[in-house]
């Protein structure tokens, strides 16, 4: 993986974490926590999308994939936190 691809992946993950923090009210992770959840969610989203046979080509598709993973991880963490 090139440095540019890694930086783009991290930026998409950060954006997905920020968006998931906006969409899921009361998540309670704070800005830094939401950004970390976004990066981990991007990895999770890419893994799940590959499992079901989908791939994300293009920036918008990658953002949607990462957002789905971040939202799933946010809901999972909220469930475990309670």
TASUL-V41532 format. One record per helix or strand. SS is the DSSP state (helix for helix, strand for strand). FROM is the first residue (numbers start at 0). LEN is the number of residues. If there is no record, write none. Layout:
ss=SS from=FROM len=LEN
ss=SS from=FROM len=LEN
This chain:
ss=helix from=2 len=21
ss=helix from=29 len=22
ss=helix from=58 len=23
